[in-house]
Amino acid sequence: MEPKTFGHYRVSGELGRDAAGSVYRALDSRTGREVAIRTLSPDLPEEAREAGRARFAREARAAGRIRHPHVAAVFDVGEQDGIVWLAMEILHGRSLRSILRQEPRLSFECIADLVAQVAEALDHAADAGVVHRNVKPANIWVDLQGRAKLADFGLAYLPQEDRPQPGGTVVGSPRYLSPEQVLGLAPDPRADIFSLGVVLYEMLAGRTPFERPGETDVYALLNRIAGEPHPPVRSLVPAIPEAFEGILDRALAKNPHARYARAGEMAADPRRLATPQARPAAEAAATTVPAPAPQAAHPGAPSSGPNGAPRRSSALDILRRKAAERPASEHPARRKAAQDDALDRTLRGGFRYLASFAKELNEVLPAAGLRYDYLYLGALPPVTLSDAFVDLRPRRMEGRDFCDHIVFRFRITLSAPARATVLGADIERLERMLKAVRVPFEMTLEAKDDFGRPKRASFTVRGTLPCEAALRGDYDRGCVVAELVNVRRPGTQVCTLGMAQFESAVDEFARYVLGADDDFARHFPR
């Protein structure tokens, strides 16, 4: 018989299974949050079950320290009726391993963006005292919006708890090991930087740097990891932008001291390659046609006229000279392209700020300084903020990806039940809304009208409530439209922000979320 519950998690369906165990979709009855429950099969040999139990416990200890938009969250671990289980975030999309096997080669911008996201996750893990020790494509999940999640901390190294492995003991997947892991030395966060460098190399070249086609000898592979330099990636794929070579040289350095000092430092380099303004320079090595020598003419044109007289300028020369003399601002298409680039940079800067803000908010879990009002419920008891999440959604224009909008979501936890009396049609609306966001509530019907329809009802709401903001780029007007839903004020609030004021407005928005002040409210129409 399939289990119905694991602790306070109520199973609603099965997501998948294999020989090691099953994965279920379940609902946390305390918070209303939907989770995935990974289980170990009770039919596994006892030795395998003990190893799995230890791995689940380690994953819960390691990932439990980390709350980051690009780390798969782990909520709980337990054992029930002989079944060991782990409650974690439901991962959407596919593993990077599956993507690399099934899809054409990813664009350079996409590769740079994914590596930067995982590097940011590793940097946060390092701050929490965790070395992942198993960074590989199978443990990186990518959703349809291009958001990466680093998963499976079951082999994580916790310096406060672990001792170095004895020589010859390898922990992790051989192709992605760092030299210090191969040698059985105590790993530090720079080991994860090396492994991420291997993943980057594989995304670019189609294979990892130290494997050889058709080779099955793992010891030869480990010897190359420990002692041989990686082949330059552009020797395999010349079209790869040269800037990637510099990133790989640092990430794959044999000596940890020669690598990036922190994964956050590594994230900065591919992040620059992932932004539109960096692409032309980054791809120059692959796309730029060498300029002709000064005396050369267009094909077929003589270098001089009859009797050695200087040749006349060709039509192409005339057009190029006029283009160089014309101020860029005179051309509407150029003005529009410059405006689009500026708005894209502005939005991406806001995304980076809000990603840092979400990370800190999830660590601190602050109490809101000022009051939150909520649709239908009115003024709420004091609340704390949690589960912040930020996402960047792209749009395709003129063959390039621009930032279309940023979504910032978080939840507010009530310090006491919220109570409200609701009338008429709002009764059904509130009931429908609370069910949709899976918030626990109690409803008492207090009166009906002459036709037997609900006229007045009281609601008691507990747990957490969702809040959301979307910051959308209006590329026609060159501005940002902010739409807030139940953020401090009930319902939806919309305002327009110019590019010049957006940077300061993003911080005002973050302060508004915290209830530190109401400065952001001045942008709302009066």
Protein Blocks (a to p, Z undefined) as FASTA:
>chain_A
ZZfbecjaccfbdfbdcfkbccdddddfknopacddddddfkbcfklmmmmmmmmmmmmm
mmmmpccfkbccdfbdcdeehiacddddddehjdfklmmmmmccddfklmmmmmmmmmmm
mmmmmmnopafklacfklpccdfkopacdehjllcccfklmccddehiagdjfklpcfkl
mnopacdfklmmmmmmmmmmmmmnopafkbcehiabfklmmmmmmmpccddfklmmmmlc
fklmmmmmmmmpmblklmcfbfklmmmmmmmmmpmklmmmmmmmmmmccdddfkbccehi
afbdehhiacdddfklmmmmmmmmpcfklpmklmmmmmmmmmmmmmmmmmmmmmmmmmmm
mmnopadfbdcddehklpadddddehiacddddddeehiacdfbdcdddddddfbdcddd
dehjllmmmmmmmmmnopacddddfbdcfkopafbdcdddehjddddddddddfknopac
dddehihiacjddddddfklmmmmmmmmmmmmnomacklmmmpcZZ
